[in-house]
Amino acid sequence: MRTSRADDVVEYILASIESGAFEIGGKLPGEGELAGLADASRLTVREGVKTLAAQRVLTAVQGRGTFVNAVDKWLSVDAVMRMQQANPVDILLQLFDVRSFIEVGAAERFAPVVTDDQLAQLERQLDDMRRAHAATDVPTMTEADLAFHQTILDGCQNPFIAATMQPLSRALSEARRETSKLFQMREHAIEEHTKILRALRERDPVKARRAMRSHMRQTRSDTRLFFDRPAGSATA
């Protein structure tokens, strides 16, 4: 996918923060110097800085310059992720916490309004998961898993739910592909998704909420297991 020159400036600044060239709490070079460093025009640099300021990565202080904010103030999931790579398990667990807040509520909201067509779609996606698991087809298993959850998010009759979840799903997608290599995690995923579908078939919001919460807790537990397992252990 092609990126704009402003996107290139954003990437340059984030990479410089990640490497320590631009320090947290420190001041960015002036616009002219930054344009030279990023090999971009002043206008393009201005656009890139404006983008990062909107994400609260940077703060422009009139008369003083532009400063790098502490990471806990940043609003970009992708930007935070790249700064936390030294603690991948902590990142995943924190993301799962946020995912749980959204998806548990989404299941509860979806249950009373789910249609027969949506239930049939969820059943097909669960069947795809079962077949992929039996064939040790991790990419297909992951794709069907993601589709199952997306059906719930999209069916809540509130576009902001799916829109809020989208950057988290993108951040978690690679981890889900990796953890799905674990046989036990695939087994648990199918069991938990079966419970969710059963609750949705009953159109019971309380049961749907409990089933999704159970799934989130199991996923969190299995994620710890995945990262704690000895290197080279069996995955199927």
C-alpha positions in Angstrom: 0.0 0.0 0.0 1.4 3.4 -1.0 1.9 5.9 1.8 1.8 9.7 1.5 4.8 11.8 2.2 3.2 13.0 5.5 2.9 9.3 6.5 6.6 8.9 5.8 7.3 11.9 8.1 5.2 10.3 10.8 7.1 7.0 10.4 10.4 8.9 10.6 9.5 10.7 13.8 8.1 7.5 15.4 11.2 5.5 14.4 13.4 8.3 15.9 11.5 8.2 19.1 11.7 4.4 19.2 15.5 4.5 18.7 16.0 7.2 21.3 17.1 9.8 18.7 14.1 11.9 19.8 13.7 11.5 23.6 10.5 11.2 25.5 9.9 14.6 27.0 12.4 16.1 24.7 12.0 18.8 22.1 11.9 18.0 18.3 14.3 19.7 16.0 12.9 22.9 14.4 10.7 22.5 11.3 13.5 23.3 8.9 16.0 20.9 10.5 13.3 18.2 10.7 12.5 18.7 7.1 16.1 18.1 6.2 16.4 15.0 8.5 13.1 13.5 7.1 13.9 14.5 3.5 10.6 16.3 3.2 9.2 19.7 2.6 8.3 22.0 5.6 4.6 21.7 4.6 4.8 17.9 4.7 6.6 18.0 8.1 3.9 20.3 9.4 1.2 17.7 8.3 3.1 14.8 9.9 3.6 16.7 13.2 -0.1 17.7 13.1 -1.1 14.0 12.7 1.1 13.0 15.7 -0.2 15.9 17.8 -3.8 14.6 17.1 -2.7 11.3 18.4 -1.1 13.0 21.5 2.3 11.6 20.6 3.5 15.2 20.3 2.5 18.5 21.9 3.2 21.8 20.2 3.8 24.6 22.7 3.5 28.1 21.3 6.8 29.9 21.4 8.7 26.9 22.7 8.5 24.2 20.1 7.1 20.7 19.8 7.7 18.1 22.5 7.4 14.3 22.7 4.8 13.2 25.2 5.1 10.3 27.6 3.9 7.1 26.0 1.0 6.7 28.5 -0.6 9.8 26.9 -0.5 8.5 23.3 -3.8 7.7 21.6 -2.4 5.6 18.7 -2.5 1.8 19.4 0.1 1.2 16.7 2.4 3.8 18.0 2.2 2.5 21.6 2.7 -1.1 20.4 6.1 -0.2 18.7 7.3 1.4 21.9 6.5 -1.6 24.1 8.1 -4.5 22.1 10.5 -5.3 24.9 7.5 -6.5 26.9 5.3 -8.4 24.4 3.4 -10.5 26.9 2.5 -7.4 28.9 1.3 -5.7 25.7 -0.9 -8.6 24.8 -2.4 -8.8 28.3 -3.1 -5.1 28.4 -4.7 -5.3 24.9 -6.8 -8.3 26.0 -8.1 -6.2 28.9 -9.3 -3.6 26.5 -10.6 -6.2 24.1 -12.6 -7.8 26.9 -14.3 -4.4 27.8 -15.6 -4.1 24.3 -16.4 -7.7 23.3 -18.1 -8.8 26.4 -20.5 -5.8 26.1 -20.9 -6.4 22.4 -22.0 -10.0 22.9 -24.6 -8.8 25.5 -25.9 -6.1 23.1 -25.9 -8.5 20.1 -27.9 -11.3 21.8 -31.4 -9.7 21.7 -31.1 -8.5 18.2 -29.3 -11.4 16.4 -31.1 -12.6 13.3 -31.4 -16.1 12.0 -29.1 -15.3 9.1 -26.4 -14.0 11.5 -26.7 -17.1 13.6 -26.3 -19.2 10.5 -23.2 -17.2 9.5 -21.7 -17.7 13.0 -22.4 -21.4 12.7 -20.6 -21.5 9.3 -17.6 -19.6 10.8 -17.5 -22.0 13.7 -17.6 -25.0 11.3 -14.7 -23.4 9.4 -12.8 -23.2 12.7 -13.4 -26.9 13.4 -12.3 -28.0 10.0 -9.2 -25.8 10.1 -8.3 -27.1 13.5 -8.6 -30.7 12.4 -6.3 -30.0 9.4 -3.9 -27.9 11.5 -4.6 -25.0 9.1 -3.7 -22.2 11.4 -4.2 -19.3 8.9 -7.8 -20.5 8.1 -8.5 -21.1 11.8 -7.4 -17.6 12.6 -9.4 -16.1 9.7 -12.6 -17.9 10.8 -12.0 -16.9 14.4 -11.7 -13.2 13.5 -14.7 -13.4 11.2 -16.8 -14.9 14.0 -16.0 -12.0 16.3 -16.5 -9.4 13.5 -20.0 -10.8 12.9 -20.9 -10.0 16.5 -19.3 -6.6 16.4 -20.9 -5.6 13.2 -24.3 -6.9 14.3 -24.6 -4.7 17.4 -26.4 -2.0 15.4 -23.8 0.5 16.6 -21.0 1.3 14.1 -18.9 2.9 16.9 -18.4 -0.5 18.5 -16.7 -2.1 15.5 -14.8 1.1 14.7 -13.4 1.2 18.3 -12.4 -2.4 18.1 -10.7 -2.1 14.7 -7.3 -0.8 15.8 -7.1 -3.4 18.6 -8.0 -6.2 16.2 -5.2 -5.0 13.9 -2.7 -4.9 16.8 -3.7 -8.3 18.0 -4.0 -10.1 14.7 -0.3 -11.3 14.5 -0.4 -12.5 18.1 -3.6 -14.5 17.4 -1.9 -16.1 14.4 1.0 -17.1 16.6 -1.0 -18.4 19.6 -3.3 -20.3 17.3 -0.4 -22.6 16.5 -0.9 -24.1 20.0 -3.1 -27.2 19.7 -4.6 -26.6 23.2 -5.5 -23.0 22.4 -7.3 -24.0 19.2 -9.2 -26.6 21.2 -10.2 -24.1 23.8 -11.2 -21.5 21.2 -13.6 -23.9 19.6 -15.1 -24.9 23.0 -15.6 -21.2 24.0 -17.0 -20.1 20.6 -19.5 -23.0 20.9 -20.7 -21.6 24.2 -21.0 -18.1 22.8 -23.1 -19.4 19.8 -25.3 -21.4 22.2 -26.0 -18.3 24.3 -26.7 -16.2 21.2 -29.1 -18.9 19.9 -31.1 -18.4 23.1 -31.0 -14.7 22.5 -30.0 -14.3 26.2 -27.9 -11.2 26.8 -26.8 -12.3 30.3 -25.6 -15.8 29.0 -24.0 -14.2 26.0 -22.1 -11.8 28.3 -20.9 -14.6 30.5 -19.9 -16.8 27.6 -17.8 -14.0 26.0 -16.2 -13.2 29.4 -15.3 -16.9 29.8 -13.7 -16.9 26.3 -11.7 -13.7 27.1 -10.5 -15.2 30.3 -9.5 -18.5 28.6 -7.7 -16.6 25.9 -5.8 -14.6 28.4 -4.8 -17.8 30.3 -3.8 -19.6 27.1 -1.7 -16.6 25.9 0.4 -16.8 29.1 0.7 -20.6 28.4 1.8 -19.9 24.8 4.6 -17.5 25.8 5.7 -19.6 28.8 6.0 -22.9 26.9 9.5 -24.3 26.1 10.8 -23.4 22.7 10.2 -26.0 20.0 7.3 -27.7 21.9 4.6 -29.4 19.9 1.9 -27.2 18.4 -0.4 -29.9 17.1 
